[in-house]
């Protein structure tokens, strides 16, 4: 079971022997198999892996959007049987309603989860999370008036406003430029420290995982992907980006995680970069012996 070594008591989230395949008969493909994972409450765990390894499938299983073919998923000891407001999900796509304002998109989630609250309380609650992600000045704007980074902030605010027990982040910064991505990483860490939600972050960026996570768990590539060993990130918070570049622990962890992923890539491709068969020896073409005239 992948878990912090000094953890005590039952896990907050627990996956045991989870497997998922798609297709039928000869076309059936195993995406995940024998996935064991345990998280403690208030922990931020980053799942890192290559594109197409099954990271989004894993998030969808935890969110209850997909059902596992085998194994069990438990949240606070209760089996996960479908989606619910106790799990907020932020995908790479923003999925905002274009006719609603920033505040309206966030309040839509609040209205759905807290329908028994008075209207004023629901609005104040939504406004609080709009302010939390730094969009108070843009509360009345429509999505088309926002940058990509601002739209992703709205998606984060919407998920947090539901007051979920845990937050699932499926490569939420993958489509952003480097500067915006760095800014949003800082925001996510600030919000994590303020809210202390249990978080599963899916990413293919090792530095992003080290910047944000308490623990990093690689996803071994499939078919039949499963989780690798856990890497604890014992770096003090808040984590200053400039200081990390000179931190010996950070550099050591980066080398360990990156080295492990590169080893997986080498095993997957049979030792050949790019995953293809060994290339034949290549020699420059001697054009003196080639007829370059067009055929009639």
C-alpha positions as a Markdown table, in Angstrom:
| # | Residue | x | y | z |
|---|---|---|---|---|
| 1 | Unk | 0.0 | 0.0 | 0.0 |
| 2 | Unk | 1.5 | 3.3 | -1.1 |
| 3 | Unk | 1.3 | 5.6 | 2.0 |
| 4 | Unk | 3.5 | 7.8 | 4.2 |
| 5 | Unk | 5.6 | 5.4 | 6.3 |
| 6 | Unk | 4.7 | 7.1 | 9.7 |
| 7 | Unk | 0.9 | 7.3 | 9.0 |
| 8 | Unk | -1.3 | 6.0 | 11.7 |
| 9 | Unk | -5.0 | 5.0 | 11.7 |
| 10 | Unk | -7.3 | 4.3 | 8.8 |
| 11 | Unk | -6.6 | 6.2 | 5.5 |
| 12 | Unk | -8.8 | 9.0 | 4.4 |
| 13 | Unk | -8.8 | 7.6 | 0.8 |
| 14 | Unk | -8.0 | 4.0 | 0.0 |
| 15 | Unk | -7.7 | 2.2 | -3.3 |
| 16 | Unk | -7.1 | -1.6 | -3.2 |
| 17 | Unk | -6.5 | -3.8 | -6.2 |
| 18 | Unk | -8.2 | -1.3 | -8.6 |
| 19 | Unk | -8.3 | -2.2 | -12.3 |
| 20 | Unk | -9.9 | -0.7 | -15.3 |
| 21 | Unk | -10.1 | -1.8 | -18.9 |
| 22 | Unk | -11.9 | -0.4 | -22.0 |
| 23 | Unk | -13.3 | -2.2 | -25.1 |
| 24 | Unk | -14.6 | -5.7 | -25.7 |
| 25 | Unk | -13.1 | -9.0 | -26.7 |
| 26 | Unk | -9.9 | -8.9 | -28.7 |
| 27 | Unk | -10.1 | -5.1 | -28.6 |
| 28 | Unk | -10.2 | -4.9 | -24.9 |
| 29 | Unk | -7.3 | -2.8 | -23.4 |
| 30 | Unk | -6.2 | -2.9 | -19.8 |
| 31 | Unk | -5.5 | 0.7 | -18.7 |
| 32 | Unk | -5.0 | 0.2 | -14.9 |
| 33 | Unk | -4.3 | -2.9 | -12.8 |
| 34 | Unk | -3.5 | -3.7 | -9.2 |
| 35 | Unk | -3.6 | 0.0 | -8.1 |
| 36 | Unk | -3.1 | 0.4 | -4.4 |
| 37 | Unk | -3.0 | 3.8 | -2.9 |
| 38 | Unk | -3.8 | 5.4 | 0.5 |
| 39 | Unk | -4.0 | 9.1 | 1.4 |
| 40 | Unk | -4.2 | 10.7 | 4.8 |
| 41 | Unk | -6.5 | 13.6 | 5.5 |
| 42 | Unk | -4.9 | 17.0 | 4.6 |
| 43 | Unk | -2.3 | 15.4 | 2.3 |
| 44 | Unk | -1.4 | 16.6 | -1.2 |
| 45 | Unk | -0.3 | 13.6 | -3.3 |
| 46 | Unk | 1.0 | 14.1 | -6.9 |
| 47 | Unk | 0.6 | 11.3 | -9.4 |
| 48 | Unk | 3.2 | 11.7 | -12.1 |
| 49 | Unk | 3.4 | 9.8 | -15.4 |
| 50 | Unk | 3.6 | 9.9 | -19.1 |
| 51 | Unk | 0.8 | 11.0 | -21.4 |
| 52 | Unk | -1.6 | 8.1 | -22.0 |
| 53 | Unk | -0.5 | 6.1 | -19.0 |
| 54 | Unk | -4.0 | 6.2 | -17.3 |
| 55 | Unk | -3.8 | 9.3 | -15.0 |
| 56 | Unk | -7.1 | 10.7 | -16.1 |
| 57 | Unk | -8.7 | 7.3 | -15.8 |
| 58 | Unk | -7.4 | 7.1 | -12.2 |
| 59 | Unk | -8.9 | 10.5 | -11.3 |
| 60 | Unk | -12.2 | 9.6 | -12.9 |
| 61 | Unk | -12.4 | 6.4 | -10.8 |
| 62 | Unk | -11.7 | 8.3 | -7.6 |
| 63 | Unk | -14.3 | 10.9 | -8.6 |
| 64 | Unk | -16.8 | 8.2 | -9.2 |
| 65 | Unk | -17.2 | 9.1 | -12.9 |
| 66 | Unk | -16.1 | 5.6 | -13.8 |
| 67 | Unk | -16.6 | 2.3 | -11.9 |
| 68 | Unk | -13.6 | 0.0 | -11.5 |
| 69 | Unk | -13.7 | -3.5 | -13.1 |
| 70 | Unk | -12.0 | -4.9 | -10.0 |
| 71 | Unk | -10.9 | -3.7 | -6.6 |
| 72 | Unk | -12.4 | -1.1 | -4.1 |
| 73 | Unk | -12.2 | 2.6 | -3.6 |
| 74 | Unk | -13.1 | 4.0 | -0.2 |
| 75 | Unk | -13.4 | 7.5 | 1.0 |
| 76 | Unk | -13.6 | 7.9 | 4.8 |
| 77 | Unk | -14.3 | 4.2 | 5.0 |
| 78 | Unk | -17.3 | 4.3 | 2.7 |
| 79 | Unk | -17.2 | 2.8 | -0.8 |
| 80 | Unk | -17.2 | 5.2 | -3.7 |
| 81 | Unk | -20.2 | 4.3 | -5.9 |
| 82 | Unk | -20.5 | 7.5 | -8.0 |
| 83 | Unk | -19.8 | 11.2 | -8.2 |
| 84 | Unk | -20.6 | 13.3 | -5.2 |
| 85 | Unk | -20.1 | 16.8 | -3.7 |
| 86 | Unk | -17.4 | 15.4 | -1.3 |
| 87 | Unk | -15.0 | 15.3 | -4.3 |
| 88 | Unk | -14.3 | 18.5 | -6.3 |
| 89 | Unk | -12.7 | 17.9 | -9.7 |
| 90 | Unk | -10.8 | 20.4 | -11.8 |
| 91 | Unk | -9.9 | 19.1 | -15.3 |
| 92 | Unk | -7.6 | 20.6 | -17.8 |
| 93 | Unk | -10.5 | 22.1 | -19.7 |
| 94 | Unk | -12.3 | 24.9 | -17.9 |
| 95 | Unk | -15.9 | 23.8 | -18.6 |
| 96 | Unk | -17.4 | 27.2 | -17.8 |
| 97 | Unk | -20.8 | 28.3 | -18.9 |
| 98 | Unk | -20.2 | 31.2 | -21.3 |
| 99 | Unk | -23.4 | 33.1 | -20.5 |
| 100 | Unk | -22.6 | 33.3 | -16.8 |
| 101 | Unk | -20.2 | 35.6 | -15.1 |
| 102 | Unk | -17.3 | 34.5 | -12.9 |
| 103 | Unk | -19.5 | 34.8 | -9.8 |
| 104 | Unk | -22.4 | 33.1 | -11.6 |
| 105 | Unk | -20.3 | 30.0 | -12.6 |
| 106 | Unk | -19.1 | 29.6 | -9.0 |
| 107 | Unk | -22.5 | 30.2 | -7.5 |
| 108 | Unk | -24.0 | 27.6 | -9.8 |
| 109 | Unk | -22.0 | 24.9 | -8.0 |
| 110 | Unk | -22.9 | 26.4 | -4.6 |
| 111 | Unk | -26.6 | 26.5 | -5.5 |
| 112 | Unk | -26.5 | 22.8 | -6.4 |
| 113 | Unk | -24.7 | 21.6 | -3.3 |
| 114 | Unk | -26.2 | 24.1 | -0.7 |
| 115 | Unk | -29.7 | 24.5 | -2.0 |
| 116 | Unk | -31.0 | 24.7 | 1.6 |
| 117 | Unk | -29.0 | 27.8 | 2.3 |
| 118 | Unk | -30.7 | 31.3 | 2.0 |
| 119 | Unk | -29.9 | 33.0 | -1.4 |
| 120 | Unk | -27.8 | 35.7 | 0.2 |
| 121 | Unk | -25.6 | 33.2 | 2.1 |
| 122 | Unk | -25.0 | 31.2 | -1.1 |
| 123 | Unk | -23.9 | 34.4 | -2.9 |
| 124 | Unk | -21.6 | 35.5 | -0.1 |
| 125 | Unk | -20.1 | 32.0 | 0.0 |
| 126 | Unk | -19.5 | 32.0 | -3.8 |
| 127 | Unk | -18.0 | 35.5 | -3.6 |
| 128 | Unk | -15.6 | 34.4 | -0.9 |
| 129 | Unk | -14.0 | 31.8 | -3.2 |
| 130 | Unk | -13.9 | 34.2 | -6.1 |
| 131 | Unk | -11.9 | 36.5 | -3.8 |
| 132 | Unk | -9.8 | 33.5 | -2.6 |
| 133 | Unk | -8.5 | 32.9 | -6.1 |
| 134 | Unk | -7.8 | 36.6 | -6.7 |
| 135 | Unk | -10.7 | 37.3 | -9.1 |
| 136 | Unk | -12.7 | 39.7 | -7.0 |
| 137 | Unk | -12.1 | 42.5 | -9.6 |
| 138 | Unk | -13.4 | 40.2 | -12.4 |
| 139 | Unk | -16.5 | 38.8 | -10.6 |
| 140 | Unk | -18.9 | 40.2 | -13.2 |
| 141 | Unk | -16.9 | 39.3 | -16.3 |
| 142 | Unk | -17.9 | 36.5 | -18.7 |
| 143 | Unk | -15.4 | 33.7 | -19.6 |
| 144 | Unk | -14.7 | 35.1 | -23.0 |
| 145 | Unk | -13.3 | 38.2 | -21.3 |
| 146 | Unk | -10.8 | 36.2 | -19.2 |
| 147 | Unk | -7.4 | 34.8 | -20.0 |
| 148 | Unk | -6.7 | 31.1 | -19.8 |
| 149 | Unk | -5.2 | 31.4 | -16.4 |
| 150 | Unk | -8.1 | 33.4 | -15.0 |
| 151 | Unk | -10.6 | 30.8 | -16.4 |
| 152 | Unk | -8.7 | 28.0 | -14.6 |
| 153 | Unk | -8.9 | 30.1 | -11.4 |
| 154 | Unk | -12.7 | 30.1 | -11.8 |
| 155 | Unk | -12.7 | 26.3 | -12.2 |
| 156 | Unk | -10.6 | 26.0 | -9.0 |
| 157 | Unk | -12.9 | 28.4 | -7.1 |
| 158 | Unk | -16.0 | 26.5 | -8.3 |
| 159 | Unk | -14.6 | 23.2 | -7.0 |
| 160 | Unk | -13.5 | 24.7 | -3.7 |
| 161 | Unk | -16.9 | 26.5 | -3.2 |
| 162 | Unk | -18.6 | 23.1 | -3.1 |
| 163 | Unk | -16.6 | 22.6 | 0.2 |
| 164 | Unk | -15.5 | 19.1 | -0.9 |
| 165 | Unk | -13.7 | 16.7 | 1.4 |
| 166 | Unk | -11.0 | 16.3 | -1.2 |
| 167 | Unk | -9.9 | 18.0 | -4.4 |
| 168 | Unk | -8.9 | 16.2 | -7.6 |
| 169 | Unk | -6.7 | 18.2 | -10.0 |
| 170 | Unk | -6.3 | 16.5 | -13.4 |
| 171 | Unk | -3.4 | 18.4 | -15.1 |
| 172 | Unk | -5.3 | 21.7 | -14.5 |
| 173 | Unk | -2.3 | 23.8 | -15.6 |
| 174 | Unk | -1.2 | 21.7 | -18.6 |
| 175 | Unk | -2.7 | 24.1 | -21.3 |
| 176 | Unk | -1.2 | 27.2 | -19.8 |
| 177 | Unk | 2.0 | 29.1 | -20.8 |
| 178 | Unk | 5.0 | 28.8 | -18.5 |
| 179 | Unk | 4.6 | 32.1 | -16.7 |
| 180 | Unk | 0.9 | 31.6 | -16.1 |
| 181 | Unk | 1.5 | 28.1 | -15.0 |
| 182 | Unk | 4.1 | 29.2 | -12.4 |
| 183 | Unk | 1.7 | 31.8 | -11.1 |
| 184 | Unk | -1.1 | 29.3 | -10.7 |
| 185 | Unk | 1.2 | 26.9 | -8.9 |
| 186 | Unk | 1.8 | 29.6 | -6.3 |
| 187 | Unk | -1.9 | 30.1 | -6.0 |
| 188 | Unk | -2.6 | 26.4 | -5.6 |
| 189 | Unk | 0.0 | 26.1 | -2.8 |
| 190 | Unk | -1.4 | 29.2 | -1.1 |
| 191 | Unk | -5.0 | 27.8 | -1.3 |
| 192 | Unk | -3.8 | 24.4 | -0.1 |
| 193 | Unk | -2.2 | 25.9 | 3.0 |
| 194 | Unk | -5.3 | 28.0 | 3.6 |
| 195 | Unk | -7.9 | 25.3 | 3.1 |
| 196 | Unk | -5.9 | 22.2 | 4.0 |
| 197 | Unk | -8.0 | 20.0 | 1.7 |
| 198 | Unk | -6.9 | 16.5 | 0.8 |
| 199 | Unk | -5.7 | 16.8 | -2.8 |
| 200 | Unk | -4.8 | 14.4 | -5.6 |
| 201 | Unk | -2.8 | 16.2 | -8.3 |
| 202 | Unk | -2.2 | 14.6 | -11.6 |
| 203 | Unk | 0.7 | 16.0 | -13.6 |
| 204 | Unk | 3.5 | 15.1 | -16.0 |
| 205 | Unk | 5.7 | 17.9 | -14.7 |
| 206 | Unk | 8.1 | 16.6 | -12.0 |
| 207 | Unk | 9.1 | 20.2 | -10.9 |
| 208 | Unk | 5.4 | 21.0 | -10.5 |
| 209 | Unk | 4.9 | 17.9 | -8.3 |
| 210 | Unk | 7.9 | 18.8 | -6.2 |
| 211 | Unk | 6.7 | 22.4 | -5.9 |
| 212 | Unk | 3.2 | 21.4 | -4.6 |
| 213 | Unk | 3.1 | 17.8 | -3.2 |
| 214 | Unk | 3.8 | 16.2 | 0.2 |
| 215 | Unk | 4.4 | 12.9 | -1.7 |
| 216 | Unk | 4.9 | 11.9 | -5.3 |
| 217 | Unk | 3.7 | 8.6 | -6.7 |
| 218 | Unk | 4.8 | 7.6 | -10.2 |
| 219 | Unk | 2.3 | 5.8 | -12.5 |
| 220 | Unk | 4.1 | 3.1 | -14.3 |
| 221 | Unk | 3.1 | 3.1 | -18.0 |
| 222 | Unk | 0.7 | 0.5 | -19.4 |
| 223 | Unk | -1.0 | -1.3 | -20.8 |
| 224 | Unk | -2.1 | -2.4 | -17.3 |
| 225 | Unk | -0.5 | 0.6 | -15.6 |
| 226 | Unk | 0.1 | 0.5 | -11.9 |
| 227 | Unk | 1.7 | 2.7 | -9.2 |
| 228 | Unk | 5.4 | 2.8 | -8.4 |
| 229 | Unk | 7.2 | 3.6 | -5.2 |
| 230 | Unk | 6.3 | 6.7 | -3.2 |
| 231 | Unk | 8.7 | 9.6 | -2.9 |
| 232 | Unk | 8.2 | 11.8 | 0.2 |
| 233 | Unk | 8.7 | 15.6 | -0.4 |
| 234 | Unk | 10.1 | 16.9 | 2.9 |
| 235 | Unk | 10.4 | 20.5 | 1.8 |
| 236 | Unk | 9.2 | 23.3 | 4.1 |
| 237 | Unk | 6.2 | 25.4 | 3.1 |
| 238 | Unk | 5.8 | 27.9 | 1.7 |
| 239 | Unk | 8.2 | 26.8 | -1.1 |
| 240 | Unk | 10.0 | 29.7 | -2.7 |
| 241 | Unk | 10.6 | 28.9 | -6.4 |
| 242 | Unk | 14.0 | 30.7 | -6.5 |
| 243 | Unk | 15.2 | 29.1 | -3.3 |
| 244 | Unk | 14.2 | 25.6 | -4.4 |
| 245 | Unk | 16.6 | 25.8 | -7.4 |
| 246 | Unk | 19.5 | 25.9 | -4.9 |
| 247 | Unk | 18.0 | 23.4 | -2.4 |
| 248 | Unk | 20.0 | 20.2 | -2.1 |
| 249 | Unk | 17.0 | 18.1 | -1.1 |
| 250 | Unk | 15.0 | 19.5 | -4.0 |
| 251 | Unk | 17.7 | 18.6 | -6.5 |
| 252 | Unk | 18.2 | 15.2 | -5.0 |
| 253 | Unk | 14.4 | 14.4 | -5.2 |
| 254 | Unk | 14.2 | 15.8 | -8.7 |
| 255 | Unk | 17.0 | 13.5 | -9.8 |
| 256 | Unk | 15.5 | 10.5 | -8.1 |
| 257 | Unk | 12.0 | 10.9 | -9.5 |
| 258 | Unk | 13.2 | 11.9 | -13.0 |
| 259 | Unk | 15.6 | 9.0 | -13.0 |
| 260 | Unk | 12.9 | 6.6 | -12.1 |
| 261 | Unk | 10.6 | 7.8 | -14.9 |
| 262 | Unk | 13.4 | 7.7 | -17.4 |
| 263 | Unk | 14.2 | 4.1 | -16.4 |
| 264 | Unk | 10.5 | 3.2 | -16.9 |
| 265 | Unk | 10.6 | 4.9 | -20.3 |
| 266 | Unk | 13.7 | 2.9 | -21.3 |
| 267 | Unk | 12.1 | -0.4 | -20.1 |
| 268 | Unk | 9.0 | 0.4 | -22.1 |
| 269 | Unk | 10.8 | 1.1 | -25.3 |
| 270 | Unk | 13.3 | -1.8 | -25.0 |
| 271 | Unk | 16.2 | 0.7 | -24.4 |
| 272 | Unk | 15.5 | 2.6 | -27.6 |
| 273 | Unk | 14.6 | 6.4 | -27.3 |
| 274 | Unk | 11.2 | 7.0 | -28.7 |
| 275 | Unk | 10.0 | 3.5 | -28.2 |
| 276 | Unk | 10.6 | 2.2 | -31.7 |
| 277 | Unk | 12.8 | -0.7 | -32.9 |
| 278 | Unk | 16.6 | -0.2 | -33.1 |
| 279 | Unk | 17.5 | 2.0 | -36.1 |
| 280 | Unk | 19.9 | 0.8 | -38.8 |
| 281 | Unk | 23.2 | 2.5 | -39.3 |
| 282 | Unk | 22.8 | 5.6 | -41.4 |
| 283 | Unk | 25.3 | 7.0 | -43.9 |
| 284 | Unk | 25.1 | 10.4 | -45.8 |
| 285 | Unk | 23.7 | 10.1 | -49.3 |
| 286 | Unk | 26.3 | 10.6 | -52.1 |
| 287 | Unk | 24.3 | 12.6 | -54.6 |
| 288 | Unk | 27.0 | 12.0 | -57.3 |
| 289 | Unk | 25.5 | 8.5 | -57.9 |
| 290 | Unk | 21.9 | 9.5 | -57.9 |
| 291 | Unk | 19.9 | 10.4 | -61.0 |
| 292 | Unk | 18.1 | 13.5 | -60.0 |
| 293 | Unk | 16.4 | 14.0 | -63.4 |
| 294 | Unk | 12.6 | 13.8 | -63.4 |
| 295 | Unk | 11.2 | 10.7 | -65.1 |
| 296 | Unk | 9.1 | 11.3 | -68.2 |
